[in-house]
Amino acid sequence: MRVMRYEWARPLAVIGMVAMLAACNRGEDAPVVDPAIAEAAAFMADNAKEQGIQTLPSGIQYKVLKSGPAGGESPDTNDLVSVHYEGTLTDGTVFDSSYQKGAPAVFVVNEVVPGWTEILQNMKVGDQWLVYVPPALGYQDRQSGQIPPNSVLVFRMELLDMSAAPGVAPPRDAAMG
C-alpha cells in the first residue's frame, strides 16, 4: 500500500494562513472569493451616488419615475397585486418583461424574491419606480434562467392595482361605521 504524502502542501497552507492573519491584523476584510459579489457591491455603491436614488436600510435602491395619486395604498405581504415590470441585468440585458408579454403580472406579494416583497410594500398604487435589487435580496448565488449568480437585478416596476387578502382585518385605527 502506497502512502500519499502532502508535505509539499504544508508550506502553501502556512503561507495562506499567515497572509489571512496579517490581513485581519491590519483590519482588512478577507478576500472576496466570487468576483460577481465584488462587482455587485461596486455597482450598488456607485449607483447610490446617482441623482434621485434612494436607498432602503436593506440595501435596495430605487428612483421614483412617477408617483401615484396622493393617499394611495401600499400592499401588505399577503395582498394580491398587479404589476407591470421589465427586469434587466446591470448591462441592460432584459431577462423578463410583462410589457413584452402584453399583460401585467398578478401575484401575492410574499411569493416573489425578497427584494420585490420589500419594495412593493413601499410603493403605492400608481407608482412607477426604477428598482435596484442587490444579490442578497434577489437570487443570491443561484442562477435563474439567464440571470447569473450574485447579480444585481434592475426593474422598472409599476404597481397598477392591489387587492387586500380576504379575511385580513382592517387597521386598528380604521373608522368603524
N, C-alpha and C positions, 0 to 999 in steps of 0.2 A: 504494500500500500504506500502510495506516494503522499507525502505531507506537503500541503501548499503553505508556503511561507510568504508573508506580506510585509517583510521588513522594509522593502522598498517604499511602501506607502506611509510608513510611520513619519518620516521627515516631512512629507507633504501635509499630513494631518496636523502635525505640530505647527508648521508654518501657518496653515489656515486658521488654527485656533488662536495663535499669537496675534495674527492680523485682526481677528474679530475682537479680541480683548483690548487691543490697542485702540481700535475704533471706539469701543464702548468707553474706555478711559478718557478719550478726547471728547466724549459727549456726542459722537456721531451715531447716526442710525445704522443698523445693519444694512448691507447692500440689498437692493431690491432684486429679487430673482426674476420676475416677469417684466420685461420692458414695457408691455402694454399697460401695466399698472402705473409705471412712471409717466408714460405718455398721457394717460388719462388724468393723472394728478396735475401735470403741467398744463394740459388743456383747460381744466377747470380753474386753475389759479389764474391763467391769463384771461379766460372768459369773464371771471369775476370782476375784472377791471374795466370791462366794456361798458359804455354808456347805457343806462337803463336796466342793467342786470341786477336782480335782487337775489340774495342767497338765503335759503332757509337754514335753520340750525343743523339739519340732517346733511346739508351739502348740496341739495337740489338747487339749481339756479333757474330763474325764469325772467322773461321780459314780457310785459303786458303789451300786446299788439292792439287789442280792442277790449274795452270794458263793457260788460252787460249793463242792463238798467240798474240804477241805484236801488239798494234794498233787496237785491236778488238773493236767492237761497244758495247755500253750499250743500252738496250732498254729504251724507254720512257713509260709513263703510259698508252698510248693508242696503243702501239705496240703489235703485236701477238708474243708469244714466245713458244718454245718447251723446256720443262724441264723434266729431269729425276730426281726423288726425292724419298727419304724414310723419312717418318715422324715418330718420336718416342717421347715418354714421357721421362723425365729425368731418369726413372728407366729402360729404354731400351725397353719398350713395344712398338711394332710397331703398329701404328694406320692407316697408309696408305702408299702405295708404288707403284709407277709407274713401278718399276723394277719387282715386283711380278705380276703386271697386264700385263707385257710384252710389254708395249708401253708407250712412254713419254706422259706427259700431255701437251695439247696445249690450250692456253687461252690468253686473253688480260690482260696485267699487272695490270690494275686497277680493275680487277674482283676477286681478292683474298684478303685474310686478309691483313691488313695494313703492317705487318712485311714483307710479301712476296713482296708487291708492292715496298717497300723501298729497300729491299736487292737486288732485281732483277735490279733495276736502278743503282746499284753499281757494278754489275757483268758484265763481258764481255763474249761474245760468246766463249765457250770452257772452261770457269772457272768451277771448281768443288770446292764447299765450304761446310764446316760444319757450320750451322747457328743455333743460339740460339735466339728464339723469346720470349721476355717477355710477360706475360699475357695481358698487356695493348695494345699490337700490334698483339695479336692473337685473341682468342675467349673471352677474358676478363672473366666476371663472368658467361658466358653461357656454358652449357655442349654441346658438339658437338660429337655425337656418343660415342666412348669410351674415349673421352678427357674430363677429369673433369674440372669444372670451375677453373679459375685462374691458369692454368697450363703453365709452360714454354714448348714451342714446340721446338724440336730439329730436324733439317732437314739436310740430306746430299742432296745437290742440285747440279745439273749440267745443266748449260744453254747451250743447244745444238744448238739452232738456234733462229733467230728473224727475223721478217718482219715488216718494218715500216708501220704504219697505212696509208691507202690510203688517199690522199689529204693533207697530212701533208707537210708543206713547209720545204725545206732543211734549215739547219742552215744559218744564215746571212753571216757567213764568208766562206761559201762553194764557191768554184770556179765556175764561170759561163762560159759556153763554148759553 
